Amino acid sequence: MSAKLFLFGQFRWELSSGEIAPQLRDKTEALIAFIALSAKGVVTRQQAATLLWEDGKDPLASLRQSVREIKDIEASCGSQLFQAETQYLSLNLNRLWVDARIASQVAKNYSTSKAEELANCQLGPLLDGCNVYGEAFEDWLRAERSKRQDELSQSLERLLQAYVMKAVPAIEIRQIAQAILSFDPTNERAYRAVMKAFYEEGDRATALKYYETCVEVLDRELELEPSRETEELGRRIQERRIVEVSAPAQPVIEPELQIDDLAKPIVFIQDFATAGQDPILDFVAQTFKADISEQLSRNNGFSVRDGTVIDATAAKASHTKAYVIRGNIINMGESTTILLQLIDEATGDILLMKRITPEMKALLAGNDEQAALAAIEMYQMIELKETEIA
């Protein structure tokens, strides 16, 4: 039995013996997560110390305390997953199952069994309740949450689609939909699925409560109204115009729940370019990109991904539209300017070009709203383009 590391929701480390590792300090949990989500499960001591103890008197000494804490737990349980070398810290990912890494794998190469494995976990926002403060860590966590939760959402939405198409029992569909809502409370597709499932189980009152919750959450979190499909479904449940429980083998499959709809437009967000080695400009680039990613990922009408278009031919073959967001950070004397571009990958057309001069004080404090406003403009432009295509 391999060890398991659960990062969605509350941090939990299940050792290969089946034991649950004792609760660790928040920064030690954050350190394990940082290593586990790195490219190969390896980070330098300096990277870890800077990320977690950037304002400390002796970051490397603080790091050594967390390293000892991990070693002590492994020694008491006979585990040997963690390695601490002179310059590097690592986890043996060949013997460690990590839910967030599995979500990334399933999003790229779908596997029903792995998606079901994820759905059976106790899900929630990545590292929920991990009380670690500091600009560097908060920026890292914001970016990781945006990326990993988007991948988890893609994986479970595809599993949900498959369950609907196979007409599995309503309770199983409901469980998948509720798993999605546990980390993405604004996901309308999941709301519609759980509303139908409760109705088919004969619980019309709960189905309507989920509709009301959907309306409330979308208004509070996104200042949006439900889509036409969600409103129509809520009205039909209210009027009792959905197939009744007596015919569970013939569930109503709404047009929005067809497999073809998985080919959502993809938005690739490239790393923002900066000139030179200015740490302030690098911070602005990372923060602004992360804020845009976070805002865009709230819209489940398209898929938000990090990086560049890898396989344009495959995207075109599946009729998937791709858009690219590029950014340049320029130091103009005493001010910093951000140049944003939204590009239609298929044609190369620039759909939106925007120049932003952020207030550095507000940006450094995490209070600048211009990234969110820019993201809203971008997805409005994408939706307009998709409407023209349709």
Secondary structure, 3 states (H helix, E strand, C coil): CCEEEECECCCEEECCCCCECCCCCHHHHHHHHHHHHCCCCEEEHHHHHHHHCCCCCCHHHHHHHHHHHHHHHHHHHCCCCEEECCCEEEECCCCEEEHHHHHHHHHHCCCHHHHHHHHCCCCCCECCCCCCCCHHHHHHHHHHHHHHHHHHHHHHHHHHHHHHHCCCCHHHHHHHHHHHHCCCCCCHHHHHHHHHHHHHCCCHHHHHHHHHHHHHHHHHHHCCCCCHHHHHHHHHHHCCCCCCCCCCCCCCCCHHHCHHHHCCCEEEECCCEECCCCHHHHHHHHHHHHHHHHHHCCCCCCEEEECCCCCHHHHHHCCCCEEEEEEEEEEECCEEEEEEEEEECCCCCEEEEEEECCCHHHHHCCCCCHHHHHHHHHHHHHHHHHHHHC
